[in-house]
């Protein structure tokens, strides 16, 4: 290998890319989907989920009463645990030696007393919460290590959670952040400290010998009885339709991160597996070519008494050594790639805490993949070497060429590389096309040049009336900031992942008994539609004089068509369940995406935030230039107008939209990158085989040219070989690409249809790659001097 540095470098680089990419993707997938919770017997844990059959939506959300009934009356669970995650104000945690400090936001989980005992985790310091605790606090290891610098003196200190005192009794174990993958927990406190109406998440531990099906059969009956009781007093008529599901929870709860990234990671794992196969066939073809050059060496070894098993072992040793050499830089690449992937995954709009790095389990898989790669890439050359016939090989020492079977086998490996690369290219085209469709989708608003500023008035001391007046004054100030064209306020901004819905009755429309009466609602200020660029189709916008007058509302086009058809909705009234005061419809606006970019156009209603009993805190500013350029001036204006209201977040609407399609962007980016790498590897393999073939056919080419063959003819011959291998690869790859599309479509519903154009484009790209790789060997073959070739032979 030292005497062939170019060969060694290409082989090691090829394997490094394949092994490193597989390790990085699997490391993230393992942490997101497969890693068991660091608790005792995680295989016994089950998650309780409520499902609404008409929508298929599932959620782990139960009332406190439902938790107590299920806990006290089941016979199949050894324990039932409850937890309620929340982001709340915590005071005194910044420096537990001081007092009177300002509150900070912390991720807190309210847990019942058997949460830690039933999970079977042990404290890293002190003790954990037990059933007798009602004012205790347990810090997470990361919070204690980072925020409090691992100070053991925190035990016994007091902190305030939402102004309620709690005494720190312990620190959780390292690596334990709760039972939800991708979540971040700073502090655990008893459920007794939670607001009374806060819903809880439920996880049970099965009794020994009890199956999940048995537990589900019992719990579903208990839950159904409670659902019917709660449905009698619920404002939502669909509450009675909820059914209970039971899912394994050994790897954590169902979470937004899992729902968003599970399918993209599975697809990317299949893509990088193809990349590794390309790398293996690349190295195998190069080893095969080099093995042919060493055929006489092997024949001499056999004639001197070397056993065929010895030759097989020697060649396999070389290929495994190559694989091991490729593994070391591959692991370094995996560490870097895993960090990049984690950064992309956690850059979305949802709060995700993910720590992933190749650990012992992942590195063990990498070692296995490395060994398998070495065996796969070296098996064919090893079998060929062990099959060397010394008599015929030594007899043909002065001849060039090789058997037809061996030529076809080498070409088949290159054809496979072309086929796999075609699949990668077609997949990349599919996912890039999907991302492009989402980016060019008509969202119902203009995403460019909008700055989004989120305030947190929770601890400001303002009541609703004072806050409403302060926000109106702030809007006036923001309008005067240089570069701001218009400013508005809302409870939620588009595609922020947050929203609200409520059942309503519409004047003049008689709903069927089982009809869905939910309306998506948002509370907005005047100029909201002007600022976001949503067209006003009929009627008028909200205006300052509306405050103090009868309540008004603006509806979207989908709601207007659903309830009124072609008639005008202006002047009609909408009344929400539980609220007897109606809203008069004064305007109709275009449909706009609200919570999700992939959602259908829901029936939506907009209410005047200054007429409401609470005021939203999302400010949107349309600017005349780059929104980021005025961010500092906006912060200063907010601080000057509202010094006691902190700014939580400053971003742009474009960034918010981009954050909502992180999974699609990740899939498109990585599949495109891996497709390019696969094509490069296929080109390298094709170049290596053709260069070797030309070198072996010097004698034949010399005779052809001596008999009158021109340089153009020789060039066409070599390019023809390359084209034949590329076409053979296309014949293999097209059916695989079509099957792969069906596989991807089974995981992702909104994939664009694969037409002949995308397959043809990928095929044309591979043909171009093949001809480009063949150019140098063809040029070298056309410049062979017949006399020198014949004299050499």
Buried (B, 14 or more C-beta within 10 A) or exposed (E): EEEEEEBBEBBBBBBBBBBBBBBBBBBBBBBBBEBEBBBEBBEBBBBBBBBBEEEEEBEBBBBBEBBBBBBEEBEBBBBBBBBBBBEBBBBBBBEBEEEEBEBBBBBBBBBBBBBBBBBBBEBBBBBBBBEEBEBBBBBBBBBBBEBBEEBEEBBEBBBBBBEEEBEBBBBBBEEBBBBBBBBBBBBBBBBEBBEEEEBBBBBBBBBEEBEBEBBBEBBBEBBBEBBEBBBEEEEBBBBBBBBBBBBEBBBBBBBBBBEBBBBBBBBBBBBBBBBBBBBBBBBBBBBBBBBBEBBBEBBBBBEEEBEBEEBBEBBBEBBBBBBBBBBEBBBEBBBEBBBEBBEBBBBBBBBBBBEBBBEEEBBEBBBEBBBBBBBBBBBBBBBBBBEBEBEEBBEBEEEBBBEEEBBEBBBBBBBBBBBBBBBBBBBBBBBBBBBEEBBEEEBBBBBEBBBBBBBBBBBBEBEEEEBBBBBBEBBEBBBEBEBBBBBBBBBBBBBBBEBEBBBBBBBEEEEEEEEEBBBBBBBBBBBBBBBBBBBBEBBEBBEEEBBEEEBBBBBBBBBBBBBBEEEEBBEBBBBBEEEEEBBBBBBBBBBBBBBEBEEEBBBBBBBBBBBBEEBBBBBBBBBEEEBEEBBEBBEEBBEEBBEEBBBEEBBBBBBBBBBBBBBBBBBBBBBBBBBBBBBBBBBBBBBBBBBBBBBBBBBBBBBBBEEEBEBEEBBBBBBEBBBEBBBBBBBBBBEBBBEBBEEBBEEBEEBBEBEEEBBEBBBEBBBEBBBEBBBBBBBBBBEBEBEEBBEEE
